[in-house]
């Protein structure tokens, strides 16, 4: 079990049966497929290319993987998914990754360094900005480091909670999962630590974050991955060519 | 009237400075054989318009023929960031305009509807609005809320790769459609390669999978494995091994020159031989 596996398992627990989740590439994809094989068999997995209610037998390698098309309820034109499903508020959970996050859940997936003279050029918004705006709420997964948890992120690709409060429509960032902890947002729209990941400490979180993240008392520890969760995750990885990502 | 054209005849119509939108999505159903033909044509100063770009954007940037990219995402998914895209962005050689998936689709949709823009909330509260000077914020004339105005995108050309087409220009897409149909409708000229040309009656049996209609198509060409090294569901998956070799070749001038000589300056049949031959591809990549 590496950090990414633990993050996938903890994220999977956040998804409830029957929810409609728009699944991004990477760890979100692993987490959603895991939830569907554990406690949420009726999870409606939606992929941005227009796949509605995917039931992939294998872990999909990419958006556009043929395994997503087989046995899905529908394959919509992508424009229809974005304009007539996402923007109507039909998506319960948008499941995102990012390179950087700030205290209000703003996400950066565009550039590290200045926009004009970046040190690292990332892949760009993709659908993240659209999903962050229009999903009922979002979960973001990213590894925890001081560079990634920044007081001021280098570029706001996807909007978090607005200055001065939470999103008034109840939308926006809901949970953040890292290798150190599980986070939520308080009534002002500021990030708070809800639980620690197994064998990690709050001091580590403070050391690895660019601002002081308060915690919700009492600070609990996320239960360890169960044998069942580990077994199902492994069986998912076994469907990949070569057996692992 | 038959619209069958060779890939060469298609790219001959694309002038320097043209804007070209490309269908597919990162590692899925990119018209790579047409893109390699465009690369060999010597055209320069191209503007590329993509929703989710991948090896096609990276290859053309690596050949130095791109001056601007309108995009929501360019990457290789499981294989990480796109090497030439990333380097060009860091060294400012190419102009990049930040869009999002919805806004690229809305821009094409506006062009199709012949309206100058479409409104959305996507983009509010982000730096995309600051750096993409094509976007404006507007006040809703009815309720006075602030919205983003996404301008119409009018590509000169669309390049697509589909499963089957007939010689009239109807196209069947069996996997995800991505934004190919929007590209075909918005572009002034649409060129489409396909795994196999079928006669019209055979093609019409595909019913709802006939996604590209002939009124939008100006040229069709049969190029089996025409999406390689990206995948073409349900027939073949992306060739991750070749893409890893591509990424490795971009790290060094001599290796990149060798890659270009072998893989770009090669007719499609030569290319297929050089990536191992059809039988080998079938055994490795067929679903």
Contacts between the chains, C-beta under 8 A, distances in Angstrom:
chain1	res1	chain2	res2	distance
A	25	B	77	5.7
A	25	B	78	7.8
A	48	B	101	6.6
A	49	B	25	6.0
A	49	B	28	7.7
A	49	B	176	4.0
A	49	B	177	7.8
A	49	B	178	5.8
A	50	B	176	6.0
A	50	B	177	6.4
A	50	B	178	7.9
A	51	B	176	6.7
A	61	B	27	7.9
A	61	B	77	7.4
A	61	B	78	5.8
A	61	B	237	7.3
A	61	B	238	7.3
A	61	B	240	7.9
A	62	B	26	6.4
A	62	B	27	5.0
A	62	B	28	6.5
A	62	B	77	4.3
A	62	B	78	6.3
A	62	B	238	6.8
A	63	B	25	5.9
A	63	B	26	6.9
A	63	B	28	7.0
A	63	B	52	7.2
A	63	B	77	7.2
A	63	B	176	7.6
A	64	B	24	7.5
A	64	B	25	4.8
A	64	B	26	7.0
A	64	B	27	6.8
A	64	B	28	2.8
A	64	B	29	6.8
A	64	B	175	6.8
A	64	B	176	5.1
A	64	B	178	6.8
A	64	B	231	7.1
A	64	B	233	6.9
A	65	B	28	7.5
A	65	B	231	7.6
A	65	B	233	7.2
A	65	B	237	7.4
A	66	B	175	5.6
A	66	B	231	7.3
A	66	B	233	3.3
A	66	B	234	4.7
A	66	B	237	7.0
A	66	B	287	5.6
A	68	B	176	7.4
A	69	B	174	7.8
A	69	B	175	5.1
A	69	B	176	6.3
A	69	B	233	6.0
A	69	B	234	7.1
A	70	B	234	7.6
A	75	B	175	7.8
A	75	B	176	6.0
A	75	B	177	6.9
A	77	B	177	5.4
A	77	B	179	8.0
A	77	B	181	6.3
A	77	B	182	7.8
A	78	B	51	7.6
A	78	B	101	7.5
A	78	B	105	6.7
A	78	B	176	7.6
A	78	B	177	6.7
A	78	B	178	5.8
A	78	B	179	5.4
A	79	B	105	4.4
A	79	B	109	6.4
A	79	B	179	6.5
A	79	B	182	5.7
A	82	B	101	6.5
A	82	B	102	4.5
A	82	B	105	6.0
A	83	B	102	7.2
A	83	B	105	7.3
A	83	B	106	7.5
A	83	B	109	7.7
A	86	B	102	7.5
A	87	B	102	7.6
A	87	B	120	7.4
A	87	B	121	7.8
A	87	B	122	7.9
A	106	B	125	7.9
A	110	B	98	6.3
A	110	B	127	7.4
A	110	B	128	7.8
A	111	B	89	7.6
A	115	B	127	7.2
A	115	B	131	5.6
A	116	B	92	7.8
A	117	B	92	7.6
A	118	B	89	6.6
A	118	B	90	5.8
A	119	B	90	7.2
A	120	B	86	7.5
A	120	B	90	7.5
A	121	B	81	7.4
A	121	B	85	7.0
A	121	B	86	4.4
A	121	B	87	7.9
A	121	B	89	3.6
A	121	B	90	5.3
A	122	B	81	6.9
A	123	B	73	5.1
A	123	B	74	5.9
A	123	B	75	3.6
A	123	B	81	6.1
A	123	B	82	7.3
A	124	B	71	6.0
A	124	B	72	5.8
A	124	B	73	4.6
A	124	B	74	6.2
A	124	B	75	7.8
A	124	B	98	6.5
A	125	B	72	5.5
A	125	B	73	6.6
A	125	B	98	6.7
A	125	B	99	7.4
A	125	B	100	4.4
A	125	B	101	7.3
A	125	B	128	6.6
A	126	B	52	6.4
A	126	B	72	5.4
A	126	B	73	3.6
A	126	B	100	7.4
A	126	B	101	5.8
A	127	B	72	7.1
A	127	B	73	7.9
A	127	B	100	6.6
A	127	B	101	3.9
A	127	B	102	6.8
A	128	B	100	7.5
A	129	B	100	4.3
A	129	B	102	8.0
A	129	B	122	5.9
A	129	B	123	6.2
A	129	B	126	5.6
A	129	B	128	6.2
A	130	B	100	5.1
A	130	B	101	5.9
A	130	B	102	3.9
A	130	B	103	7.6
A	130	B	122	4.4
A	133	B	121	5.6
A	133	B	122	5.1
A	133	B	123	7.8
A	133	B	124	7.0
A	133	B	125	7.9
A	134	B	121	7.3
A	134	B	122	7.0
A	155	B	127	5.0
A	156	B	125	7.1
A	156	B	126	4.9
A	156	B	127	4.5
A	156	B	128	8.0
A	157	B	126	6.1
A	157	B	127	7.1
A	157	B	128	6.7
A	158	B	126	6.6
A	159	B	124	6.7
A	159	B	125	3.4
A	159	B	126	5.4
A	160	B	125	7.9
A	162	B	125	6.4
A	241	B	240	7.9
A	245	B	78	6.9
